[in-house]
Structure formats: structure tokens, C-alpha cells
Amino acid sequence: MNAAEFVRQAKSGKIDPVKNTKKFLEESKKIDSDYHYFLKFNEDAPKQAKELKKGRLYGLPVSVKDCICVKGLESRAGSKILEGYEPVFDAAAIEKIKAEGGVIVGKTAQDVFGFGSFNVNVGIGYKVPKNPFDKTRATGGSSGGAAGMVQKSELPHIAISESTGGSIAAPACYCGVYGMTPTYGRVSRYGLMDYANSMDKIGVMAKDIEDVALVMEIISGYDERDSTSKDLPAEKYTEKSDSRFRVAVVKESLGKGVEQDVKKNLIAKLGKLKYEEVSLPLTFRYGIQAYYLISLSEASTNLAKYCGMRYGKHEKLEGNFNEYFSGVRSKNFSKEEKRRIILGTFARMSGFRDAFYMKALQVRTKIIEEYRQHFRKYDIVVTPAMPNIAPKFSEIDKMTPLENYMMDIMTVGPNLAGFPHLSMPSGFSKGMPTGMLIIADHFQEKKIIDFARSLK
């Protein structure tokens, strides 16, 4: 049963939203005890389900990634430094979900502030989510809790998530669900705890493309509270269009380092559809470097405010400011948070800023131009969502930080450039899901959704 059918039955009285919410929480807690998909459950959800508006999401359980603010529900972006923080407002996307009758059931697990490809970089003292198909493997990051729960839940449910460099596409691929990352500026970032301001985007995960279309239609739109929000006419993603698509497959994405079954499944998913091969040499050669220089520079700036005074976990006031500041951050930031702060701070220091950060911004412009050149001829550009199936935790333990970062090779391009993209299931390899990444030009989410429908 997809979301639209669930809402129809709820409105007709066949499903009781209160009973269903209680049932969903019971199921989720049982799953969570083994798989660790939630950081916080909304225990007031059944009570809130009594007073819902009969909108387009009436009674539907909705989980929210921990970095997106929900009023009165602890929101910590997966980091120990924000333990105990309860927002006094809802993020713009959550306001829209609630206005349509969606029930917020809890906050899902993530890498700290979104720092990771596998969701193993959890906050100090938190548990790592496990893949719904194999507990010895990762869910993908940084939105691993969201993707795992969407796949594992037997009851209708959608997840609101966030992506900076692939944090929706990677876990959606590894967990075998749909993950939509919209154009930068399509969905308001108001109420999102920043990783990298120029790339963060709020999106959707679901088991069905129609659920993605419905929720995208609801959360999209202009918001004057977000200076990056684009004022564009609303699109009807739920209206199906029988379109023909000019499709290109990126040849570099099928090259060395990509598992054979991932390639085979992508070509099989395209079926008899005609496509041409194109090349994105700049993106595949320089995308990772540009992405990490920009994102870590912005992250180190954003995390500077968590010093235990105005923001972040408070400690006993002792010593001078630097001693207090260092003590709070040393105790509550994880190894990965510290690594990214150090790298980002170095890249934007006087004497290095022009050589690293500014140069990376110039490369991003070139990457946008490279994609745009192909979008003049093609409607859709396709790559695998990830080059492999979800790795085992034992394999991740042996990876260097650089090898970890290289896993984002497929997803950093569209994220850097702000293009909309969707990870959809393409098949299985060794019992684990593989994914296809569908990319389109800015604000062409409708084309992506219609193309995914045509491949179902």
C-alpha cells in the first residue's frame, strides 16, 4: 500500500490514524532494537494523531532526519554536542508535512552533521545503523536511519531527509529504496542544521515513486525565510506524463572500480530504451576534491558556533575562553567532526584560501558547465548511484579516510552543481540492492519522476 492509498483509507475510516500510529511506533521500536534506525521517538505522536488535518498525508507516519528541526522533539544532527536541544519551531518542510496531516514519528539516525558515506560516523555513544538486508553491512550515509527504516517497515511510511554530497542517494541505493534530492533552492532549508550551506538540500525517501512525487509536491515551494529559496510556480509531480526522454549514460561511471553487477543491473534496468554514452571528465577527475574542499570549509565555519556557551552542550565554566571552548569540543565532537573541522579550517586560512577554497569554487562552475552542455541535448543523464553494494563493516574498518571519501564519486557531481537527482533500485547483487542515479537539469524534478515511472 502506497501513501496515497493509505490516506484514502484513512479518510474513509478504514484506517484509524491513532491506532496506526501506535502500531507504527511499536513496530519501529522493535526494529530499532536490532537495527538502530532512530535517535528519538515521538512518544506524543498517537496523541497528535487525534487532532490531524485531513490533508493529503492524513495519518501517514513520517520520520525526519535528525538534522531537520521538529518543534519540541530533540534534534541534534546526530552529534553528542547537541544533546538535549529541543527546537522551538518546525523546519519549513515539517510545517508543510504537518499542515497536510502527516504524523511525525521520530528522528532518524545519521552521521554526525552529515559527515559520511556509510553512517558509521555516528555521535559519541550512539549506535551504528545496520543494513536491512544484512546486519553485517552498512546502510549508507549520512541518512542511513531514514533509508533503513523505509525499507524495513511493513507499514506505509515516508522519510524526510537531507543531502549535501550524496546523503540521500547513497543510503537509498544501499537499502533498495527511492531517494529524491531536489534542485538546490527547490525546498526551503529553513530549520535545517547546516553542514555546507551552498549544497544542503532537503529531500524524500520512500518505497514507491508515487510517494516521492506526492511528498515532493507538498514540501517544494518558495519560502521568504530562506534566502536561497527559488520563487517558481508549483509543479504537479503527482500528474503522470507519457513523455519520451533523450537519455545519456556517463561512460566514466561504468569504468574501473565499479562492480560488474552494478553495471549489468543499470543496463538491464534501462532495457530496450535507446541511450547514448557521454563523458564527464572534469566531474570524475576533480569532483571529489572540489566537493570536499568546499564542504569542509563551510562545515568548519558552521561548527564554530558549537562552543558550549550560546550553542552546544554546556560544561562547568572553568578556565579562560579557549580552555573552555577546547574542552567542550574535545569531549563532544567525534573523530570525524574534528578531522573535517581541521581540514576545512586549513583550506580557508589566509595564504591557502585562494589556492584551495577559491580554486574549488571555480572548478564547481566548470562542472556545472560540463553537465549543462549535455542537458542541451539530453533530458536525463544516468549513472550508477553507488559503485558497489553496501560494504561490510569489517571492510569499512580497513578503509583510509581518503578511500571513504572516494565512495562519493557518483554523487558529488550533481550535488556540487545543485542538480536534482533520484536514486532508484536497479536490481540485486549477492542478495544486496544496487541503484541507478537519474540526473536532470535544474528544477526538472518532474522529468526525473516521470522517467523513473517509465522504468518501474
C-alpha positions, 0 to 999 in steps of 0.5 A: 500500500502506497501513501496515497492509498493509505490516506484514502483509507484513512479518510474513509475510516478504514484506517484509524490514524491513532491506532496506526500510529501506535502500531507504527511506533511499536513496530519501529521500536522493535526494529530499532532494537536490532537495527538502530534506525532512530535517535528519538521517538515521538512518544506524543505522536498517537496523541497528535494523531487525534487532532490531524488535518485531513490533508493529503498525508492524513495519518501517514507516519513520517520520520525526519532526519535528525538534522531537520528541526521538529518543534519540541522533539530533540534534534541534534544532527546526530552529534553528542554536542547537541544533546538535549536541544529541543527546537522551538519551531518546525523546519519549513518542510515539517510545517508543510508535512504537518499542515497536510496531516502527516504524523511525525514519528521520530528522528532518524539516525545519521552521521554526525552533521552529515559527515559520511558515506556509510553512517558509521560516523555516528555521535559519541555513544550512539549506535551504528545503523545496520543494513536491512538486508544484512546486519553485517553491512552498512546502510549508507550515509549520512541518512542511513536511519531514514533509508533503513527504516523505509525499507524495513517497515511493513507499514506505509511510511515516508522519510524526510531527509537531507543531502549535501554530497550524496546523503540521500542517494547513497543510503537509498541505493544501499537499502533498495529504496527511492531517494529524491534530492531536489534542485538546490533552492527547490525546498526551503532549508529553513530549520535545517542544521547546516553542514555546507550551506551552498549544497544542503538540500532537503529531500524524500525517501520512500518505497514507491515513486508515487510517494516521492512525487506526492511528498515532493509536491507538498514540501517544494515551494518558495519560502521568504525565510530562506534566502536561497529559496527559488520563487517558481510556480508549483509543479504537479509531480503527482500528474503522470506524463507519457513523455519520451526522454533523450537519455545519456549514460556517463561512460566514466561511471561504468569504468574501473572500480565499479562492480560488474553487477552494478553495471549489468543491473543499470543496463538491464534496468534501462532495457530496450530504451535507446541511450547514448554514452557521454563523458564527464571528465572534469566531474570524475577527475576533480569532483571529489576534491572540489566537493570536499574542499568546499564542504569542509570549509563551510562545515568548519565555519558552521561548527564554530558556533558549537562552543558550549556557551550560546550553542552546544552542550554546556560544561562547568565554566572553568578556565579562560575562553579557549580552555573552555571552548577546547574542552567542550569540543574535545569531549563532544565532537567525534573523530570525524567532526574534528578531522573535517573541522581541521581540514576545512579550517586549513583550506580557508586560512589566509595564504591557502584560501585562494589556492584551495577554497577559491580554486574549488569554487571555480572548478564547481562552475566548470562542472556545472558547465560540463553537465549543462552542455549535455542537458542541451541535448539530453533530458536525463543523464544516468549513472550508477548511484553507488559503485558497489553494494553496501560494504561490510563493516569489517571492510569499512574498518580497513578503509583510509579516510581518503578511500571513504571519501572516494565512495562519493564519486557518483554523487558529488557531481550533481550535488556540487552543481545543485542538480536534482537527482533520484536514486532508484533500485536497479536490481540485486547483487549477492542478495544486496540492492544496487541503484541507478542515479537519474540526473536532470537539469535544474528544477526538472524534478518532474522529468526525473519522476516521470522517467523513473515511472517509465522504468518501474 
